[in-house]
Amino acid sequence: MVVVPLQPDDEELDLIRRSGVVLRVGRLSLSSGTGSYRVKASMARVAAALGIDRHEAHVTLTEITTTSHRGRSFRTEVLEVRNIGVNTDRLAELEWLAQRVEARDGWTVEQVHDEVDAIERKAPLYPVVLNALWAAIACAAFAFLNSGGPVEILGAFVGAFLGQGLRRMALHRGFNQFGVAMVAAAVASGAFLGFVELVHLAGLTTGVHEAGYASAALFLVPGFPLVTGALDLAKLDFSAGLARLTHAVMILISAAFAVWAVSIIVGLSPDPPQPLALGTVALVLLRAVASFVGVLGFALMFNSPWRMALVAALVATVPNVLRIAGVERLHWPPQAAAAAAACLVGLLAAWIAPRLNIPRITVYVPAVTIMVPGVPAYRAVFYLSNGDITNAMSYGVTAALIVAALAIGLGIARMLTDREWGLEH
């Protein structure tokens, strides 16, 4: 008996074409670092505009499974995404594409493909040197916020510049993310120590400058997967949320172990730094400047256009200064201050972003990245590796609670300002 394969009819071929371009939108969204809830929403909007009756999707960190229904036909497709990164400019372009497709009838599959092609071909806004410069600026600001002085700030700048430059080139060549994180962290912390040693040899300063040591590698803090993973959990998407959080924790651990290894070689210990000897007004103003500059650097490092990056920096400045003041002046628990600051960031982003037609995620993730406890996480790994379980547990729990608090704050703000988050359908 000869089995003749069934050929799809015109209706089925048309669904295949429509489903394919919707899946392309999802792939680009997922590879640009957004959460699974945003990937699903983008695909659903484009699918509805293209005449697909019902579109269902299951999205994890690296996979998308979709089913598109139209009339009597349906099509299920599975896609794996191995290139995971952060590109906020691409996220914004995809959001604007979905808006244009929704706003005007008559879009053809070919037109949407052409638009997606243009977005996919768009080169990064900043070359390697500039991308490394933005990371260096952010980490220098981090060093000041971690009570570092001029030597620590400049050392963190040098270390982050070299580390992020190496990281950017290695990732674009397809090297393993966790290996790249370890090497970049080792280069950054090693460069910081080299800079400090040169300053000592020049007779410009004496003493130990450990306040900026971990700050030099804080460009590796995985802000996007930490925040989007927690928000996925808030949307009850456990497969995507747990995968993203696991990925973020592995990046953090890879970087922290590299920083720890360098510190063991040179004999450093991560003792808490001494407070800066500055007046209250001067300290608050400088912290505001550092918060603004730090978030601006992170946003630009994430490939945000300048307008988007400036909005994120403006949104973050006051909440971050208030967060620090809440801990120091009012003796709030760090996690309570982090939750309040993240909630304020989320509320400000919800008010400002739609008015400027900017995706919220491109505003609030860079804004809270400066609040992610990279230094306590490093200290937890340091003490754990040295067998000091008490200190390791103390710093590790503190870091975990602050990250959870940031997600809770953003989740509360989202539920207060977005009906889809406040109500389960």
Secondary structure, DSSP 8 states (H G I E B T S, - for coil): ---------HHHHHHHHHHHHHHHHHHHHHHTT--HHHHHHHHHHHHHHTT-SEEEEEE-SSEEEEEEEETTEEEEEEEE-------HHHHHHHHHHHHHHHHSS---HHHHHHHHHHHHH---SS-HHHHHHHHHHHHHHHHHHTT--HHHHHHHHHHHHHHHHHHHHHHHTT--HHHHHHHHHHHHHHHHHHHHHHHHHTTS--S--GGGTGGGGGGG--HHHHHHHHHHHHTT-HHHHHHHHHHHHHHHHHHHHHHHHHHHHHT------------HHHHHHHHHHHHHHHHHHHHHHTT--HHHHHHHHHHHHHHHHHHHHHHHTS---HHHHHHHHHHHHHHHHHHHHHHHT--THHHHHHHHHTTS-HHHHHHHHHHHHTT-HHHHHHHHHHHHHHHHHHHHHHHHHHHHH-HHHHS--
